[in-house]
């Protein structure tokens, strides 16, 4: 705990057998109270590795629900466990768990309610091996999103995120897409609800075992991101009323 806040790390996993242990072993358990592993119908031994490591909270999807569906299960379980701060960490070791303490500290001290680990601040992305087309794609999408949403994030596409539980309860993430655009829908919902988002510089690693979407899926994701940003813009100027931005009862 930090400031008596219960900290829960969620691990949305898909075929993470080879990297889960390394990721788990670097989690700072002096401050982290619980870990949740959600396995999205992996074809390898991710669940068995999780059990061997002693992870108590393991959810196994009986069919593949997608990246967004996996996160939904993660956050719902974290809130069920009474988390005050929820940190999503990919178990593919692409992001370092060593930033968990810094990200949680910002939220626990009520500086910001949401913190992103940015690969774009500094040289983390390209230095860590991000393909050039993905880097350029990231920069173009982020520029467009900042313009439409009137924000100043360095990137919207990192998978390293920390949330106050109050923020998760305030947005209707359960109706978001089960695909990768879930991430951007969440950020749009958070901004729409009036919350601010902080960023910390995060190194990243691209290697064979790290998860990554191909060019075709990247294009689909890009169109989904632009669609979400326009929805945000149109809702802000009252031209439409998308259900993803409705207040949670």
C-alpha positions as CSV (number, residue, x, y, z in Angstrom):
1,X,0.0,0.0,0.0
2,X,0.9,3.7,-0.5
3,X,-1.1,6.2,1.7
4,X,-3.3,3.2,2.8
5,X,-4.5,2.7,-0.8
6,X,-4.9,-0.9,-1.9
7,X,-2.9,-1.4,-5.1
8,X,-3.9,-4.2,-7.5
9,X,-1.9,-5.1,-10.7
10,X,-3.9,-6.7,-13.5
11,X,-2.2,-8.8,-16.1
12,X,-4.3,-9.3,-19.3
13,X,-2.6,-12.3,-20.8
14,X,-2.7,-14.2,-24.1
15,X,0.0,-16.8,-24.8
16,X,2.3,-15.2,-22.2
17,X,3.9,-18.4,-21.0
18,X,7.5,-17.4,-21.9
19,X,7.4,-13.9,-20.3
20,X,4.9,-14.0,-17.4
21,X,7.4,-15.2,-14.8
22,X,10.0,-12.4,-15.6
23,X,7.2,-9.8,-15.5
24,X,5.8,-11.1,-12.3
25,X,9.1,-11.3,-10.5
26,X,9.8,-7.6,-11.0
27,X,6.5,-6.5,-9.5
28,X,7.2,-4.5,-6.3
29,X,5.3,-6.5,-3.8
30,X,6.3,-4.3,-1.0
31,X,3.5,-1.9,-2.2
32,X,1.3,-4.2,-4.4
33,X,-1.4,-5.9,-2.5
34,X,-3.0,-8.2,-5.2
35,X,-2.3,-9.5,-8.7
36,X,-5.0,-10.6,-11.1
37,X,-4.1,-12.7,-14.2
38,X,-6.8,-12.9,-16.8
39,X,-6.0,-15.6,-19.5
40,X,-7.9,-15.0,-22.8
41,X,-8.1,-18.6,-23.9
42,X,-4.3,-19.0,-24.5
43,X,-3.0,-21.8,-26.5
44,X,0.1,-22.3,-24.3
45,X,0.7,-22.9,-20.5
46,X,0.1,-19.3,-19.3
47,X,-2.4,-20.4,-16.6
48,X,-0.1,-23.2,-15.4
49,X,2.8,-20.7,-15.0
50,X,0.5,-18.3,-13.2
51,X,-0.5,-21.0,-10.7
52,X,3.1,-22.1,-10.2
53,X,4.0,-18.5,-9.4
54,X,1.3,-18.4,-6.7
55,X,-1.0,-15.9,-8.3
56,X,-4.2,-16.3,-6.3
57,X,-6.6,-14.5,-8.6
58,X,-6.6,-16.2,-12.0
59,X,-9.6,-15.8,-14.4
60,X,-9.7,-18.1,-17.5
61,X,-11.9,-17.2,-20.4
62,X,-13.5,-20.2,-22.0
63,X,-13.3,-18.5,-25.4
64,X,-11.1,-15.7,-26.7
65,X,-12.8,-12.4,-25.9
66,X,-10.2,-10.1,-27.4
67,X,-7.9,-7.5,-25.8
68,X,-10.7,-5.2,-24.7
69,X,-12.8,-8.1,-23.3
70,X,-9.7,-9.2,-21.3
71,X,-9.3,-5.8,-19.8
72,X,-13.0,-5.6,-18.9
73,X,-12.6,-8.8,-16.8
74,X,-9.4,-7.4,-15.2
75,X,-11.0,-4.1,-14.0
76,X,-14.2,-5.7,-12.9
77,X,-12.3,-8.2,-10.7
78,X,-10.0,-5.5,-9.3
79,X,-13.0,-3.4,-8.2
80,X,-14.6,-6.5,-6.8
81,X,-11.4,-7.0,-4.7
82,X,-11.7,-3.5,-3.3
83,X,-8.8,-1.9,-5.2
84,X,-8.1,1.8,-4.7
85,X,-5.5,1.9,-7.5
86,X,-5.5,-0.4,-10.5
87,X,-2.4,-0.8,-12.7
88,X,-2.6,-2.6,-16.0
89,X,0.7,-4.3,-16.9
90,X,1.2,-6.4,-20.0
91,X,2.7,-9.8,-19.0
92,X,4.8,-9.9,-22.2
93,X,7.6,-7.9,-20.5
94,X,7.3,-5.1,-23.1
95,X,6.9,-2.6,-20.2
96,X,9.0,-2.6,-17.1
97,X,7.2,-3.3,-13.8
98,X,9.7,-1.1,-12.1
99,X,7.5,2.0,-12.8
100,X,4.6,0.6,-10.9
101,X,5.6,2.4,-7.7
102,X,6.1,5.8,-9.4
103,X,2.7,5.5,-11.2
104,X,0.9,4.4,-8.1
105,X,2.5,7.2,-6.0
106,X,1.1,9.9,-8.3
107,X,-2.4,8.6,-7.9
108,X,-2.1,7.8,-4.1
109,X,-1.0,11.3,-3.4
110,X,-3.9,12.7,-5.5
111,X,-1.7,14.5,-8.0
112,X,-3.5,12.9,-11.0
113,X,-6.2,10.2,-11.1
114,X,-4.7,8.4,-14.2
115,X,-1.1,7.8,-15.2
116,X,0.1,6.5,-18.5
117,X,3.6,5.0,-19.2
118,X,4.6,6.8,-22.4
119,X,7.0,5.3,-24.9
120,X,7.1,8.5,-26.8
121,X,8.4,10.8,-24.1
122,X,12.2,10.5,-24.5
123,X,13.5,7.9,-26.9
124,X,11.9,4.8,-25.4
125,X,10.0,3.7,-28.5
126,X,12.6,3.6,-31.2
127,X,15.4,2.8,-28.9
128,X,13.4,-0.2,-27.7
129,X,12.9,-1.4,-31.2
130,X,9.4,-0.1,-32.2
131,X,9.1,-0.5,-36.0
132,X,9.4,2.7,-37.9
133,X,5.9,2.4,-39.4
134,X,4.3,1.9,-36.0
135,X,6.2,4.9,-34.6
136,X,5.0,7.1,-37.4
137,X,1.5,5.7,-37.2
138,X,1.5,6.4,-33.4
139,X,2.7,10.0,-34.0
140,X,0.1,10.8,-36.7
141,X,-2.8,9.3,-34.7
142,X,-1.8,11.1,-31.5
143,X,-1.6,14.4,-33.3
144,X,-5.1,13.9,-34.8
145,X,-6.5,12.8,-31.4
146,X,-5.0,15.7,-29.5
147,X,-6.5,18.1,-32.1
148,X,-10.0,16.5,-32.0
149,X,-10.0,16.0,-28.2
150,X,-8.2,19.3,-27.3
151,X,-5.6,17.4,-25.2
152,X,-1.8,17.2,-25.1
153,X,-0.8,13.6,-24.5
154,X,2.4,12.3,-26.0
155,X,0.7,9.1,-27.0
156,X,-2.7,7.4,-26.6
157,X,-1.5,3.9,-27.5
158,X,0.5,2.7,-24.6
159,X,-0.6,-0.4,-22.8
160,X,0.8,0.6,-19.5
161,X,-1.8,2.4,-17.5
162,X,-2.7,3.2,-13.8
163,X,-6.2,4.3,-12.7
164,X,-7.8,5.4,-9.5
165,X,-10.7,3.1,-8.8
166,X,-13.0,6.2,-8.7
167,X,-12.2,6.8,-12.3
168,X,-13.0,3.2,-13.3
169,X,-16.3,3.4,-11.5
170,X,-17.2,6.7,-13.2
171,X,-16.9,5.5,-16.8
172,X,-18.8,2.8,-18.6
173,X,-15.9,0.7,-19.9
174,X,-18.1,-2.4,-19.9
175,X,-19.8,-1.4,-23.1
176,X,-16.6,-0.7,-25.0
177,X,-15.2,-2.7,-27.8
178,X,-13.6,-6.1,-27.2
179,X,-10.9,-5.2,-29.7
180,X,-7.8,-3.1,-29.3
181,X,-9.7,0.2,-29.7
182,X,-10.9,-0.4,-26.1
183,X,-7.9,1.4,-24.9
184,X,-8.7,4.6,-26.8
185,X,-12.4,4.5,-25.9
186,X,-11.3,4.4,-22.2
187,X,-9.1,7.5,-22.6
188,X,-11.9,9.3,-24.4
189,X,-14.3,8.4,-21.6
190,X,-11.9,9.6,-19.0
191,X,-11.3,12.9,-20.6
192,X,-15.0,13.3,-21.3
193,X,-15.8,12.8,-17.6
194,X,-13.4,15.7,-16.8
195,X,-10.4,13.8,-15.4
196,X,-6.8,14.7,-16.2
197,X,-4.1,12.2,-17.2
198,X,-0.4,12.3,-16.3
199,X,2.4,10.6,-18.2
200,X,5.7,9.2,-17.2
201,X,8.6,8.2,-19.5
202,X,8.6,4.5,-20.1
203,X,11.2,2.4,-21.9
204,X,9.8,-0.4,-24.0
205,X,11.1,-3.6,-25.5
206,X,10.2,-5.2,-28.9
207,X,11.3,-8.8,-29.2
208,X,10.0,-12.1,-30.6
209,X,7.9,-13.1,-27.5
210,X,6.4,-9.6,-27.0
211,X,2.8,-9.2,-28.2
212,X,2.3,-7.0,-31.3
213,X,-0.5,-6.6,-33.9
214,X,0.2,-6.9,-37.6
215,X,-0.1,-4.2,-40.2
216,X,-3.7,-5.2,-41.1
217,X,-4.9,-5.1,-37.5
218,X,-2.9,-1.9,-37.0
219,X,-4.9,-0.2,-39.8
220,X,-8.2,-1.5,-38.4
221,X,-7.1,-0.1,-35.0
222,X,-6.2,3.2,-36.6
223,X,-9.6,3.7,-38.1
224,X,-11.2,2.8,-34.8
225,X,-9.1,5.4,-33.0
226,X,-10.1,8.1,-35.5
227,X,-13.8,7.1,-35.2
228,X,-13.6,7.3,-31.3
229,X,-11.9,10.8,-31.5
230,X,-14.6,12.1,-33.8
231,X,-17.3,10.6,-31.6
232,X,-15.7,12.5,-28.7
233,X,-15.6,15.7,-30.7
234,X,-19.2,15.5,-31.9
235,X,-20.4,14.7,-28.4
236,X,-18.6,17.7,-27.0
237,X,-20.3,20.0,-29.5
238,X,-23.6,18.2,-28.9
239,X,-24.0,16.9,-32.5
240,X,-24.5,13.3,-31.2
241,X,-24.9,11.4,-28.0
242,X,-22.8,8.2,-28.1
243,X,-23.6,5.6,-25.4
244,X,-20.0,5.2,-24.4
245,X,-20.0,8.7,-23.0
246,X,-23.2,8.3,-20.9
247,X,-22.8,8.7,-17.2
248,X,-22.7,5.6,-15.1
249,X,-25.7,5.3,-12.8
